[in-house]
Each structure stands twice: as C-alpha cells, then as structure tokens.
C-alpha cells in the first residue's frame, strides 16, 4: 500500500507535518514497514477547508486531521490489511 500525504502549502498549514508523524508512528506500532510506503505529495487539487488530503493507493481522502487520524488509519489501512485494533 502506498500512502501519500499532501505537503503542499495549504495542507502544510493545516497540519500535514503532524500527520506524517502520526502515520510513521502507527506504521511502526503495527509493524507495517514492509507493507506500506509513506510518501509526501504536492497539491492534489482537492483542498478542503479543514484537514489534509491523504491518498491511500488510488483512494483520496480529504479533511484528515489529528482528531480523525485513528478512524482514518483504521478504515483505510488496518481494515484493508485485515488487522483488528
């Protein structure tokens, strides 16, 4: 799985740097280093008033925040990989 976090100026202001760290920590916690490639991307053109745009393989999710991170990680990473929290 490839996870791309927008680090364009709008998403940067909305906390993309903090989300990168949350993703890194979660990938390490669940020992998914071999299954996930974490990358930054520039603007995807899907800016949202709140949160950051994150792409999971071909699926784009907008408005991801530190508060919604756990739910997003569970739905788009853990569940597709068959991992229960």
C-alpha beads as a LAMMPS data file, in Angstrom:
LAMMPS data file: protein, C-alpha beads

85 atoms
84 bonds

1 atom types
1 bond types

-500.0 500.0 xlo xhi
-500.0 500.0 ylo yhi
-500.0 500.0 zlo zhi

Masses

1 110.0

Atoms # bond

1 1 1 0.000 0.000 0.000
2 1 1 1.206 3.493 -0.810
3 1 1 0.093 6.333 1.450
4 1 1 0.724 9.826 0.098
5 1 1 0.217 12.816 2.367
6 1 1 -0.189 16.201 0.724
7 1 1 2.547 18.559 1.878
8 1 1 1.522 21.458 -0.347
9 1 1 1.245 24.868 1.275
10 1 1 -2.458 24.626 2.157
11 1 1 -2.161 21.161 3.723
12 1 1 1.108 22.120 5.407
13 1 1 -0.680 24.954 7.174
14 1 1 -3.442 22.526 8.207
15 1 1 -1.039 20.094 9.862
16 1 1 0.380 17.709 7.267
17 1 1 3.723 17.571 9.092
18 1 1 1.989 16.353 12.249
19 1 1 0.025 13.768 10.241
20 1 1 3.229 12.435 8.703
21 1 1 4.488 11.741 12.222
22 1 1 1.206 10.089 13.248
23 1 1 1.361 7.819 10.201
24 1 1 5.011 6.956 10.897
25 1 1 4.223 6.061 14.497
26 1 1 1.192 3.949 13.572
27 1 1 3.075 2.101 10.820
28 1 1 5.822 1.319 13.318
29 1 1 3.341 0.324 16.053
30 1 1 1.628 -2.220 13.782
31 1 1 4.950 -3.305 12.194
32 1 1 3.755 -2.451 8.681
33 1 1 7.055 -1.095 7.343
34 1 1 7.304 -3.869 4.738
35 1 1 3.710 -3.402 3.548
36 1 1 3.383 0.387 3.413
37 1 1 5.284 3.087 1.589
38 1 1 4.742 6.500 3.163
39 1 1 5.365 9.448 0.858
40 1 1 4.697 13.136 0.583
41 1 1 2.954 14.631 -2.414
42 1 1 2.388 18.121 -3.619
43 1 1 -1.071 19.574 -4.092
44 1 1 -3.617 17.061 -5.350
45 1 1 -6.080 19.827 -6.160
46 1 1 -8.550 18.639 -3.560
47 1 1 -8.012 21.247 -0.885
48 1 1 -10.534 21.211 1.920
49 1 1 -11.410 23.873 4.455
50 1 1 -10.273 21.599 7.261
51 1 1 -7.606 18.969 7.359
52 1 1 -5.162 17.401 4.964
53 1 1 -5.587 15.360 1.788
54 1 1 -4.251 11.800 2.029
55 1 1 -4.185 9.233 -0.760
56 1 1 -4.296 5.515 0.017
57 1 1 -3.256 3.754 -3.204
58 1 1 -5.946 5.100 -5.597
59 1 1 -8.390 6.382 -2.953
60 1 1 -8.213 10.047 -1.969
61 1 1 -9.482 11.190 1.416
62 1 1 -9.815 14.891 2.199
63 1 1 -10.082 16.683 5.516
64 1 1 -7.909 14.340 7.585
65 1 1 -6.994 15.882 10.927
66 1 1 -5.122 14.736 14.007
67 1 1 -8.532 14.160 15.639
68 1 1 -9.788 11.949 12.798
69 1 1 -6.469 10.151 12.284
70 1 1 -7.289 6.982 14.264
71 1 1 -10.562 6.427 12.409
72 1 1 -8.976 7.123 9.026
73 1 1 -5.999 4.837 9.726
74 1 1 -8.298 2.067 10.845
75 1 1 -10.651 2.370 7.858
76 1 1 -8.097 2.834 5.081
77 1 1 -5.093 0.893 6.395
78 1 1 -5.898 -1.633 9.097
79 1 1 -9.207 -2.953 7.752
80 1 1 -7.975 -3.475 4.168
81 1 1 -4.947 -5.336 5.556
82 1 1 -7.164 -7.488 7.775
83 1 1 -5.787 -6.091 11.045
84 1 1 -8.037 -5.534 14.056
85 1 1 -7.159 -2.911 16.650

Bonds

1 1 1 2
2 1 2 3
3 1 3 4
4 1 4 5
5 1 5 6
6 1 6 7
7 1 7 8
8 1 8 9
9 1 9 10
10 1 10 11
11 1 11 12
12 1 12 13
13 1 13 14
14 1 14 15
15 1 15 16
16 1 16 17
17 1 17 18
18 1 18 19
19 1 19 20
20 1 20 21
21 1 21 22
22 1 22 23
23 1 23 24
24 1 24 25
25 1 25 26
26 1 26 27
27 1 27 28
28 1 28 29
29 1 29 30
30 1 30 31
31 1 31 32
32 1 32 33
33 1 33 34
34 1 34 35
35 1 35 36
36 1 36 37
37 1 37 38
38 1 38 39
39 1 39 40
40 1 40 41
41 1 41 42
42 1 42 43
43 1 43 44
44 1 44 45
45 1 45 46
46 1 46 47
47 1 47 48
48 1 48 49
49 1 49 50
50 1 50 51
51 1 51 52
52 1 52 53
53 1 53 54
54 1 54 55
55 1 55 56
56 1 56 57
57 1 57 58
58 1 58 59
59 1 59 60
60 1 60 61
61 1 61 62
62 1 62 63
63 1 63 64
64 1 64 65
65 1 65 66
66 1 66 67
67 1 67 68
68 1 68 69
69 1 69 70
70 1 70 71
71 1 71 72
72 1 72 73
73 1 73 74
74 1 74 75
75 1 75 76
76 1 76 77
77 1 77 78
78 1 78 79
79 1 79 80
80 1 80 81
81 1 81 82
82 1 82 83
83 1 83 84
84 1 84 85
